[in-house]
Amino acid sequence: MEWWVSMPKIELHAHLNGSIRDSTLLELARVLGEKGVIVFSDVEHVIMKNDRSLGEVFKLFDLIHILTTDHKTVTRITKEVVEDFASENVVYLELRTTPKKNDSIGMSKHSYMEAVVEGLRAVTAVDIDFVPHKFNTQDSLNSIAMNDACDGTKKKKIYVRLLLSIDRRETTEAAIETVKLALEMRDLGVVGIDLSGNPVVGEWNTFLPALKFAQEQGLYITLHCGEVLNCQEVQPMLDFLPQRIGHAIFFEEEEWRQLKTSKIPVEICLTSNIKTESISSIDIHHFVDLYNAKHPLVLCTDDAGVFSTSLSNEYKLASTAFGLGKKEMFELARTGIEFIFAGDEVKQDLVETFDSAAKKLNL
Ligand code: 6MZ
């Protein structure tokens, strides 16, 4: 197995509906095609298209949401996405998703999230730890003790924590509803809030009250920041001091300076940035500057399904494009532990996982 696959990795920026297998999307589309809800041949073409502008990506999400937004499907894709990440040795996954409301099928934001949690419970291929230990009761389904299978062999183990996304199309009230839901679901592994969605839609001030409330309540926060050129937003977002930001592409000189001083960790999504042409070529990607400045950063997939990538592939790509060896890439992955939205116990367990992998991989 190639080292970029076998080494343990930490995924901190993965959107649930962007991480679905193509085969699952096609199957769902075929079923809706047979019911006459969509025209399968039109949709097949859109799903299989490989290069998309950022605007086209958001059109695709509207289509994906038509295919996936019922409780059973949400449960299914959650299970599959977790198992896919675990199969490439992701040992800690923060999965983010936008709670959705659809009255016509009796879906509330709460029931959507229950379906997601049901998907976590349905994971069988690996051992999953998704309930923070302080909330873990004896009859809780997830447990570290499960790690030792009856036959003495060890199953792979993955930690999963959830972030609830506020979509930039939402109102202040809707955003606050999402934060309240996150607070209610803390005992089911919800640890924070993400601000995402089409970056040319909506305004920072609309979301600020909800984000402030989340911050006051002790939820972790990550913001999509500088994904497009927007002179009004980057500065207030950095001033807000989120625990992490995603992308950080369109920054002015003063904003780079502020970012580096604040040491806010950046979630870097190479393939996503290249495929959406937010960055014209990988050799001018800001990864290089941030890496050389020893700024905290973590490689992530963004939307592994939509961009046909995987976290292993992102490590391979960075290694090749920036001339970094196996040891440097392993160390880069390991530093991700510092930026996760989980407690010291989880961090310590991950340190041990990386230590033992270092021995196995001769690092
Ligand atoms: C901003 C993105 C995104 O939440 O339905 N999303 N937001 N920038 C990106 N870069 C390409 N990729 C995904 O997953 C899909 C949703 O995540 C956000 C969008 O709001 C998209 O609708 P969920 O599980």
Residues whose N, C-alpha, C, O or C-beta is under 5 A from the ligand:
A	BS01	6MZ	H15 L16 N17 G18 F61 R96 T97 T98 S165 D167 S196 G197 N198 H224 D303
